[in-house]
Amino acid sequence: MAQITGNATIWDLPNYSGLLITADAENTPFFSMIGGMNGGKQSSNFEFPISSQYDYPAAAQPGITETASLTAPNGNEAVRTQNKNVCEIHHQAIDISYEKLANQARLSGINTQGQVNNVTDEVNFQIAYNLKKIARDIEYSFINGTYQIAINAGVANQTRGMLAACTTTSINASAATLTKDMIDEALRTMAGGGAQFMNMVLFANAFQIQKISDIYGYAPEDRNVGGVAIKQILTDFATLGVVYDRFMPTDDILIADVSSCAPVFQPVPGKGNFFYEDLAKAGAAEKGQIFGKIGLDYGVEFLHGKIHSLATS
């Protein structure tokens, strides 16, 4: 179905009657779980810190003699590093002619007596549509986003998503079908890397969700009911929630500690964040824009894990 870029008129934005519905994904599970538009943190800088890490050397048994202990050893200090991410711009606009708004009762398509326009307020419908589009784009960015930091006005800030962040635990399936051993390996690697397993959720697309049901499912006791729908997996380290997310790549699985994740908003002084405002009139049209900035704070990446390059058929 078409999208309009620029001014919308009565001729390219027709009215219809009937059930108003979309087949596209409107749920944003990951974004909603970590706070959505009403939760999270704020930053007054497009670049924000998410953690500061330090490491210990490998544990070892000392072999210090009495003679050696009479002299103080050389200093041994931990060097810290900082992990960071950025807020990216989300910007949408509406531009609807007065003529279009004035013809609210003019219907296209099947026009039977008694039918009414399924959109009663075109401006509010288009604002809500664009807000949902932004939420979908945020969900995609928070999962699939590739990090980029602006170095001038012509370069966009792009927030790092969860899949790009997971480097400590990144299990390469090499195009093999998902197995319990792969999930066990991912959890085992996460445990060895320092994961705390506070509130763990496994996110996957439709194909891998069905594979998870195949792996962990068992026949119900009721002889009149068939099938399984796995919502939780009990493991040695944590109970994993299982969530279907249509924005996950088909060949990847994400295991995220959602308690350590949060959206970071960068409000505009005096306006807030993700606000709608009217734009200057250039003619007979209702014109306005939605503007907001947001980035992902994922805590420290070793709290999470992924399995990638899975078979998809």
Beta strands, then each sheet from edge to edge (+ up, - down):
strand 1: 41-42
strand 2: 47-53
strand 3: 81-86
strand 4: 88-97
strand 5: 170-172
strand 6: 200-204
strand 7: 232-234
strand 8: 239-244
strand 9: 253-257
strand 10: 262-265
strand 11: 275-278
strand 12: 285-297
strand 13: 305-308
sheet 1: 1+ 10+ 12- 4+
sheet 2: 1+ 10+ 12- 11+
sheet 3: 2+ 3-
sheet 4: 5+ 13+ 9- 6+ 8+ 7-
end
